[in-house]
Amino acid sequence: MITKEKEVVIQKKTEAHKKIEKELKRIEEKISTVEQEIEEQTISIGQLDFSKGETHSNILTSFELKKTELSILMSEWEEKMGEL
């Protein structure tokens, strides 16, 4: 038989899990977006026309920033998974 106190504890844990799962979904969506941006930048690098003076340094800088952002998001995701 479940007491009222146990019901409250179970409810709070369930709510906490739902909140963590929602946060995980948000992080996963951001990861997906960043991965897509990295892929698009990779394609852009391959399409530069150096004869027109186009440079890849700006794209590479942005690429490095996206990789850093992805790494941070992955760390957040792992941290949230540990809370489940």
C-alpha positions in Angstrom: 0.0 0.0 0.0 1.4 3.4 -1.0 1.2 6.1 1.6 0.3 9.7 0.8 4.0 10.7 1.4 5.2 8.1 -1.1 2.7 9.3 -3.6 4.0 12.9 -3.2 7.6 11.7 -3.6 6.7 9.6 -6.7 4.8 12.6 -8.2 7.8 14.9 -7.6 10.2 12.5 -9.1 7.9 12.0 -12.1 7.7 15.8 -12.6 11.5 16.1 -12.3 12.0 13.4 -14.9 9.5 15.1 -17.3 11.4 18.3 -16.8 14.8 16.7 -17.5 13.4 14.9 -20.5 12.0 18.2 -21.9 15.4 19.8 -21.3 17.1 16.8 -23.1 14.8 17.3 -26.1 15.6 21.0 -26.3 19.4 20.2 -26.1 19.0 17.5 -28.8 17.2 19.9 -31.1 20.0 22.5 -30.6 22.6 19.7 -31.3 20.8 18.8 -34.5 20.7 22.5 -35.6 24.4 23.0 -34.9 25.3 19.8 -36.7 23.3 21.0 -39.7 25.1 24.4 -39.6 28.5 22.6 -39.4 27.6 20.5 -42.4 26.5 23.6 -44.4 29.7 25.3 -43.5 31.7 22.3 -44.6 30.0 22.4 -48.0 30.6 26.2 -48.2 34.3 25.7 -47.7 34.4 23.3 -50.6 32.7 25.8 -52.9 35.0 28.8 -52.3 36.4 30.4 -55.4 39.9 31.5 -54.4 40.5 33.1 -57.8 37.8 35.7 -56.8 39.7 36.4 -53.6 37.2 34.5 -51.4 38.7 33.4 -48.2 37.9 30.5 -45.9 39.2 32.1 -42.7 35.8 33.5 -41.7 34.1 30.2 -42.4 36.7 28.3 -40.5 36.4 30.6 -37.5 32.6 30.1 -37.5 33.2 26.4 -38.0 35.4 26.3 -34.9 32.8 28.2 -32.9 30.1 25.7 -34.0 32.3 22.8 -33.0 32.8 24.4 -29.6 29.1 25.0 -29.2 28.4 21.4 -30.1 30.9 20.2 -27.5 29.2 22.3 -24.8 25.8 21.0 -25.8 27.0 17.5 -25.7 28.3 18.1 -22.2 25.0 19.5 -21.1 23.2 16.5 -22.6 25.5 14.1 -20.8 24.9 16.0 -17.5 21.1 15.8 -17.9 21.3 12.1 -18.8 23.2 11.6 -15.5 20.3 13.3 -13.6 17.8 10.7 -14.9 
